[in-house]
Each structure stands twice: as structure tokens, then as C-alpha cells.
Amino acid sequence: MAVSYFAYAASFVDEEGERSAVQLDLAAIGLAIAPFVFITVGFVSRNPQAPKRVLQSMGLLLLVGLSIGLLDPLLGAAVGFAIGGALTLNRPDVERTMAWRFGAVGFLLVYMLVLMVVALPAGVLTGAVMPLLMIGFADEYAAWSASRRP
């Protein structure tokens, strides 16, 4: 995911970490690699509905990436990857896993929005690393919370 995200991010940010004119060739490379991210996540996690979830994730990546991308394209890409990863990754046998996953995506949205305003290079790096990590944290918390209930 980081390779796809960094190629996409490089099309909007120059070497000094400032906004630049959009380079469509780098954006196209980033979007071309994105389906392989979801295919890998779905099939490596052994999701029984992987083909369906991969297609849904790609649609949501484009839909969310374009809609939130009007605010900030890098934020839209990161949130699109997070929502797609939340759908594609095989769910553990725990209640409310998807609620925790989408809560983590919401937290990521707010956190990255603040970082994009305060420190753009930190926001770009966070967008490459945090989406799938937040989903993992949400799964671990859901499992921990379920184990504490009687």
C-alpha cells in the first residue's frame, strides 16, 4: 500500500514537501497499483468473500478518494485505502469488528486532517503507514473488549 500511496502522493507534493502541480503519470501509477493492494490483503488474510470485497474496495477507493480528495487528495487516498482495507481484510470472530474498524477510519481521517494542516510531510508519511495499522488496532481492541465481557 505504501508504494501505491507514495506514487500517488508524489504526484501532488514536490521534493521540498510543498504542494505542486498535479503530475498525472505518477497519479496513474499509484491508482494502477491499488487493486493489487486489495487483492493481496483479501487473499492473504483468507477472506472467503475476497473477490467481491476487492471490487467493493476499489469502488470505495475511487468514490471516497474523489469525494474527500476534493478537500485534500492525499487524505482521500489514505481514507479510501483504510475503508477498502477494512472491508477486504478477513474479520475475526468477534462482535462489532466492523464498527471498531470504521471508528478507526474516522479517527484516521481527523488525525490526518490535522497533520495535513500542521505538518504536510508528516501527514504524507502517516497516510502511507496508518490506514492498515489502524484497522489492526481496531481488531485487537475489539478482541480484547470481547474477551473482557462475561
Buried (B, 14 or more C-beta within 10 A) or exposed (E): BBBBBBBBBBBBBEEEEEEEEEBEEBBEBBBEBBBEBBBEBBBEBEBEEBEEBBBBBBEBBBEBBEEBBEEBBBBBBBBBBBBBBBBBBBBEEBEEBEEBBBBBBEBBBEBBBEBBEEEBEBBBBBBBEBBBBBBEBBBEBBBEEBEEEE
